[in-house]
Amino acid sequence: MGPEAEAGHAWRDIAASAYRAYAASTGNKNFQGNEMPAWGDLPRPIQIAWEAAARQVESCTLRKADMPFLDEQRWAGWIPPG
């Protein structure tokens, strides 16, 4: 996977959009009920984790229904290219 998603958006932008969608769906509260920070206020490791999640979702959507998901543990310690 390259630094750009197939749709033409940078993976970091897709991850930020997913984060904002999550925040919108929870009333901007995290799993502990605390207010969620803005994307730009998240520590970089958390932003990287959201990017890994976005990339995993893409890999899942490209698989046929009878194919297993790729191992989620492959993202452990992953750093985005570039």
N, C-alpha and C positions, 0 to 999 in steps of 0.2 A: 504494500500500500504506500502510495506516495504522500507528500505533504498536502496535496490538494485532493479533496473528495471528488468523486465522479460528477457531482452536481455543479462543480466549479467553485464551491465555497471551501475555504480553509477549514481543516479539521478542528482547529481551535475555535473558530466561529460556530461550527456546528455544535461542539461541546458546550459553548456558552449559551446557545439557544436552547439546548436540552436542559441545562441547569435552570435557565429562566422559566422554562415550561414546568419543570418539577416544582420550582418555587411558586409559580402561579397556581398549580394544582393543590398545593398544601397551605394556601394562604400565607405564603412566604415564611413558613415555619419548617425547621428541620425535624428529624425524627424524635428529638428530645423536646420539641415544642418551642424551641428558641427561634428568634428572628434570624433569617438567613442573610448573610452579607451579600452585597452586590458581587457579581462575577469578578470584577477588577480588584476587589478587596480580598479575594480568596488567595491563600498561599499557592505558589506555583505548583507544588506537588499535588494539591487538590485539583487544580485545573488540569494537570496531566492525567489524573485518575479519571476525570470526566471525559477527556479526549479518548482514553483507552476504552471507556464504556461505549462511546459513540462509534468507535471503530469496530468494536465487537458486535454491536447491533448491526452495522453494515454487513459484517461477515455472515451473520445469521440470516439476514434477508436475502443474501445471494445464494444460500443453500437451498436445495430442493427439500421438500417436506420429509422425504425418507432418508435424508442424510443427517448424521449426528452434528451437533454444534461443535465448533472448534473449542479446544480446551481453554477455559477461561483463565487458567493459571499461567498461560503463556504471556499474560500482561504483567506478571510480577516483575518489578524492577524496570519496566519498559520506559524508555525516554523517547519522545517524539523526534523524528529526524529533523535535521536543520538546526 
